[in-house]
Amino acid sequence: MHRLAQLDRTYVWHPFTQMRDWLKREPIVILSGKGAVLRDAAGREYLDANASIWTNLHGHNHPRLNAALRRQLGKIAHSSALGLANEPASQLAAQLVRVANEPRRTATREPHLNKVFFSDDGSTALEVALKLAYEFTRRTRGPKSRPRFLSLAGAYHGDTVGAVSLGHIDLFHQAYGGLLFRSDQVMAPYCYRCRFNRAQPERADAREYRRCRWECVTRVEQQFRARKKRGPGYAGFVFEPLMQGAAGMIPQPVGWLARVTELARAHGALLIADEVMTGFGRTGGGGRLALGRRSVALPLFASQHEGVQPDFLCLAKGLTGGYLPMAATLTTQSVFDAFLGEYEEFKTFFHGHSYTGNQLGAATALASLELLQRQSGQSARIRLEHALTRELQSLWSWPWVGDIRQVGLIAGVELVRDWRPRTPFALRERVGIRVCEAMARRGVLTRPVGDVIVLMPPYCTTLTQLRRMIAALHDAIGQVLSSPV
Ligand SMILES: Cc1ncc(COP(=O)(O)O)c(C=O)c1O
C-alpha cells in the first residue's frame, strides 16, 4: 500500500463515509490534476465526473486561476475582515452584486441584492441567511414573534446545526433532532416518483411525460395558507432552484419555481435561494437553449431562468471555481438597514468567521467570474450540455435505468430493479456505490446519491472525455447489475 494511503487509513476520518468500508480497501490518493483529469499516487488517471463534489468549474490547475492565486499570494494570503477591508473581497462583492442583479434576468429586478456577507462553505452561507432572516423578521414583526421557516421535502442545506434544521433527509438529520430547531417541510416536485403523476413510466425524463395538475404547487399554497391561519405566516421559504441536489438530483418542472416563489411572496415570506450547487452557470441553458444560439448570455444563477429574485442568495462550491473554501450570502438593503443602529443598541449582526473575506479565495473567485462571462466559454458550455443530453440517451438501453434527469451540466441517473414498476433496489445491495466503484475501475470518478448516479463534468471537459464518462457508467451498470450480488 502506498505510504500516503497508509497515513490516511491511520489518521483521517472521512466525511459521509462508513469508515469500516473505507478501511477495507486502499484509498485512491490524488496527487495532481489538470483540466477534467485527476492523477493518483500510482500514476493512474481518472476523469473527475462530479467536479470534485460539485465544486470545480473550469478544470484543475487552470492557468488563469493559478495566476490570480499566485498574484494574490505575492501580496498577502489573509488579513482579518474584523476591522479591516481588503482589495479582492471588496472587488468580488461588487462583481457578485452586479451579476446577481443582471437586469435582463429577472422579471422585476426586485429586490435588489446589494450587500454581501462572506463566509467559508455552503453550510455557513445558509447559516448566515437563516440568522439574518430570523433577526430581520423579529425586528420587523416584533421581538415576540417566533419566525418559522418552510423548506422542501428532501432538502439538504448543509451540516451546521442551523442548516441541518432546514434539511429534511432523515438519514442525515434525524440523529441530531435534539439539537435542532423546528422547520416545516412541504412537498417538492419529484415527477418520477410523484404520487400525483398518473403517467406510466416511459424511456424519458419523467418531467416530459408527466400527467398531473400541478398538485405540488397546490400543496405549497395549502401549506402557506394553513400557516397563515395560525399566525403571522412563514418568515422564509428556503429552496434550491431548478434542481435539488443531495435529495437525488431531482429537477423541477419548468414553471414550478416561478409559481411557488410568487405564492411565498404573496404570503409575506422572504425567499432564501440555496444556489450552492446550482450557481455559477451549472444549470446552463436550463435545458431550454437550442444549439446554434451561440451568442446568448447564459444565466449565472438557476433562479434567473424563471425570473426569480430572492431576498437571500447563498453561494459557495463553485464560487472560487472549486479552488478554495469560500461562500457568500447576498441580501438586500432593507435587511442590511435593519441591523443599523447606535453602538450601544447592539443591533450589530453578531456573526463571523476567522477567514471571512479571505484574499486568496476572493482573488480566485474574481478570476473565475471573469472566465464564466467569456462568450467562448458560454458557447462551449452550451455545446457540452447538448452533448451530455445526447450521450445520456445510450443508458436507456438498460432495464435498470428508471429516470435520467438533466438540468444544464448536472445529470442524475436513477437506477431501479425494474423500470416499468419503478421498483427500487434494497439498501443493502449498495447499487449506487457498487456502480461508482466499477466506474472508478474504468477511470471515472463520481459519487452516488443513494442509487442515483451523479454526473457533473467540469466545464472544460472535452467531448471525448464526456463520452468516456458515459461509457464508463454504461459499462459499470452492465457489469454490476448483470451479475448476481
Ligand atoms: C444545495 C447545498 N447547500 C448547501 C450545501 C453545504 O455546502 P458545504 O458542504 O460547502 O458546507 C451543499 C453541499 O453539498 C449543497 O448541495
PDBQT file of the ligand as one rigid body, heavy atoms in Angstrom, charges set to zero:
ROOT
HETATM    1  C1  LIG A 501     -27.558  22.740  -2.003  1.00  0.00    +0.000 C 
HETATM    2  C2  LIG A 501     -26.485  22.667  -0.972  1.00  0.00    +0.000 A 
HETATM    3  N1  LIG A 501     -26.482  23.545   0.030  1.00  0.00    +0.000 NA
HETATM    4  C3  LIG A 501     -25.526  23.539   0.980  1.00  0.00    +0.000 A 
HETATM    5  C4  LIG A 501     -24.523  22.597   0.949  1.00  0.00    +0.000 A 
HETATM    6  C5  LIG A 501     -23.467  22.592   2.000  1.00  0.00    +0.000 C 
HETATM    7  O1  LIG A 501     -22.258  23.031   1.453  1.00  0.00    +0.000 OA
HETATM    8  P1  LIG A 501     -20.874  22.710   2.154  1.00  0.00    +0.000 P 
HETATM    9  O2  LIG A 501     -20.648  21.243   2.052  1.00  0.00    +0.000 OA
HETATM   10  O3  LIG A 501     -19.884  23.513   1.378  1.00  0.00    +0.000 OA
HETATM   11  O4  LIG A 501     -20.986  23.177   3.572  1.00  0.00    +0.000 OA
HETATM   12  C6  LIG A 501     -24.491  21.661  -0.074  1.00  0.00    +0.000 A 
HETATM   13  C7  LIG A 501     -23.438  20.632  -0.122  1.00  0.00    +0.000 C 
HETATM   14  O5  LIG A 501     -23.470  19.686  -0.845  1.00  0.00    +0.000 OA
HETATM   15  C8  LIG A 501     -25.493  21.696  -1.066  1.00  0.00    +0.000 A 
HETATM   16  O6  LIG A 501     -25.517  20.820  -2.075  1.00  0.00    +0.000 OA
ENDROOT
TORSDOF 0
